[in-house]
Amino acid sequence: MAVVKIKILNVIGRLSELDEVTTALGKSGVFHPDNALAFYSDTSEFIPLNDENPYTDALHLMDETLKSIDRHVDLLNSRTVEKIAPTIKNWRSYVKNFSASVNNLLKSRDEIDKKIADDSRELEKVGRFKDLDLNLDDLRECKFIKIRFGSLPHESYDKLASYDKDPYVVFFPGSRDEERYWGMYCAPTERIAEVDRIFSGLYFERTRLHELTGTMKTALSQLASRRESEAAQREEIGRQLDNLWEKEKQTVQNIYSWLSEEYVYYNIRRYAARYGDNFILTGWIPADRENQIQAQMNELQTVKCTFDHAENPEVLMHSPPVKLKNKKLFRPFEYFVEIYGLPSYDEIDPTVLVAITYFLLFGIMFADLGQGLCVIAAGYYMWKKLKMKLGRILIPCGVSSSFFGILFGSFFGFEHFLDPFYHAVFGLEEKPISVLEPETTNYIILFSVAVGISLVMIAMLINIYSSLKRKNYTNAFFGPNGVAGLIFYSSIVFGFGGQILLGWKIVTLPYVLCLIVLPLIVMFFREVLGGLAEARPDWKPEKWGDYIMQNFFEVFEFLLSFLTNTMSFIRVGAFVLVHAGMMMVVFMLAEMSSGLGFALIVLIGNIFVIALEGLLVGIQALRLEFYEMFSRFFDGEGRPFLPVVVRQES
Amino acid sequence: MFSEFSSNVVLSKARAMYGKRLTEQNYNDLLACQSVGEVAVYLKDNTAYGKVLSGIEESEIHRGQLEAKLRQKLLEDYASLCHYEITVGEHFSQYFIKRNEIDQILRAILLLDAGMPEEYLFNMPSYLLRHTKIDLKSLSKIKNFEDLLRALGHTDYRRLLEPFQPDENGWINYTGIESALYSYLYSNMFRIIQKYTHGEAAAQLNDILKSFIDLTNFTRIVRLKISYHADPEFIKKALFPYGTFKEHLLDKMIEAEGEEGITAVLETTEIGKRALKFEHGYAGEIQRRMNFRNCHHYIDFSTHPSVVLISYIFTSEAEISDIITIVEGIRYRLATDEIKKLLIIVNN
């Protein structure tokens, strides 16, 4: 239930050693750079460093080239890169040449592809005339007429009727498809230009048979063999690409890894600022890495560095980045906290609370041993196979479902399946809790309200602790989620709840005045009282009238939220009943059939309930966490600790 | 009651269809194309025009073929919307057909004037044959103005064109004919609006049409005065007798000095103030940009099926016009930036 302790690091030195500094900090993998100028009040002497990263172009070119040939290289580890770094020379020209070689081959391949596509189209067109029994060489010999083979769109064919007076504008269709007629037209040599123009206007597409020789059969085989030889050329280019890759793979991997590192380290310079020929660089590191960084900086001649605790008020105002640190058991639930927003550095990390409460709420609302085991399996699959963070959360949720399933005696909806177990282990006749019994139903609803009251109070207690820690006394003592709110809420709950349910007679006039009215007044004047307590000069409102009007509505909203937040938890009990009810419906449907039908309906019903209710319960439990609890003690305005790294951990 | 319900289907249907319009990314991709074929392939594979372009031979498609296919989609969309818009759908669908007929007549006249009337056949839109009462095929066989009148048979168009017989030099008053035909079209449209719509729907339809006509009149004055140095009387005859501009305002425009002078008069009107906010390279762009912006707004916010229907048609026409501009730009090897400047939608 904590965040990693971090420190702010200020580095000052000569510009000549800036590269060594950025490389050392980048290699450490724990440096989160921040804008150096934001930490100084007078920045008139400073100039931001906006040098262009010299590695960008080469790295992008390499990326694009690898993408174009669908190849991927894994980055070498930093120790290997350190070893090969001295051997890397002329990297710019290497990247350029490698990219040019690849592009030349790809360009040739594209040209071949285009030829293959053209030939395929031509083959298809010529194929339309394959049954023509004529020699194409004879056609070319014709002196007095010209013949054109090709196709006309249907609508153009219809328009031909307009030329019924011109004997040469005649199209002889041989076949047709959905779009076009295939055939030929011919005209005397002296009229062919005019007839060509008319047919061109009618979108006639010519099939260039005149470029082919021999019969249609031989022409087709000519085309086919031409396409085959082009395909062979394409394969040859593919082989050349493979050979090139095999030959250069290692060098590419070396240069790509080295470039990636240099590019990332150089980017740290963007956060630095210069004054004269000195630089300043500011960032955050985990407190436990201070000595290691200090030692690395000490090796540099002109570099001085200072470390400061993030807890210091001057540092705290710069919103130190946050890295959550929790026990392995609770770590999956950090995902939910991140969805809402990370805590600020001096705020409480609610991960443990979420883990415990979500675990319990999910289990109570989705109580079934068999279905819980399915949720565990689904969670494991989502986590291991699909790499989903949610999967890791579902595993404990499934465990919780199974546990409460045992308690409520439900196994895939079979409500008495576990009776022998209770009998053997606890000596009971049947399961201890039967949720659909009328008297149990009331207890379940009351229990869920009690859970709600407890959780709302816990949220208030956490808020008091967190506010004291942040020295926000107004919120800790006088706010609706502070001491005043807690006294007000608990007095109403115990006073009226005790009187109604247990017959306690404790709600007297002094009780009401001291424990209900007084805290209400304190909440109403919380800013004024807080201002006086913290001796703030601006404690007095500018206009009392406006202040009272505004606070009247705010306090009304607080009161409403106490009520709605508590009632919200009724859904916990409601879902216990809904789950049992849904399974009861499944079994009513199943009992209408027998044998295989029964088994199928039970199976499909269970799958349906697991999917639908699992989703609903997951969302509803999360909603209770976020709206009913988080909103009382948690702002979630922290920013993540994102150190500069070359290799992203999966 | 039921007719209103079914009319309301138009609202969601037209908006859904409008949602499939070209995106900015589509326009950028189209501008990057190198040939008409590439444009056709892109439209076929990535846009709502895919269905109407299926089966085309993209490697050899012509600009005219592509335009005809795009317009065919517009007609199909319109027919499907009119099917639901019972209140005025039938009448508005007549308007759309009439507009297409007028376009065909004007095209035939242009070709006749250029001495190649038979060329009409090449770009004759076959998809229109099923909907029109004019024998379009006979428009390609005309040899003179008399033939044209005969081809138009007993339609209203013949009556409108009869006063425009060519003079002894064979000069055809194309501008006059264009004005007469479009005046007829708009008068029909206003009659439908007056007869079948009322209240807010009528006001919105009038706004779309009248602002378009106002700006068309402005554009005509600029074009005839600056490019053709036409005399005031001729210009007056060429204007549409509709819109919100009063006669004295149009006179002021006609009398104004140069394009700046005419624009200054336009700026004194409410429509002018709105329209001149749009960046434009030349006067003719203003009306199309303003019209697109107007219709785009009504598609989003109007609750009247008839308004959304007409707005959808105008915005779709703007889109097709932009595609044709891109195709033309590619054919004439214009720089991408130059083509982009000419587009209506991207620059709105």
Chai-1 contact restraints between the chains, C-beta under 6 A:
chainA,res_idxA,chainB,res_idxB,connection_type,confidence,min_distance_angstrom,max_distance_angstrom,comment,restraint_id
A,E155,B,S126,contact,1.0,0.0,6.0,A-B,restraint_1
A,K159,B,L121,contact,1.0,0.0,6.0,A-B,restraint_2
A,S162,B,L121,contact,1.0,0.0,6.0,A-B,restraint_3
A,S162,B,K137,contact,1.0,0.0,6.0,A-B,restraint_4
A,S162,B,S140,contact,1.0,0.0,6.0,A-B,restraint_5
A,E178,B,G55,contact,1.0,0.0,6.0,A-B,restraint_6
A,E179,B,G55,contact,1.0,0.0,6.0,A-B,restraint_7
A,G201,B,F122,contact,1.0,0.0,6.0,A-B,restraint_8
A,Y203,B,H62,contact,1.0,0.0,6.0,A-B,restraint_9
A,Y203,B,Q65,contact,1.0,0.0,6.0,A-B,restraint_10
A,E205,B,E60,contact,1.0,0.0,6.0,A-B,restraint_11
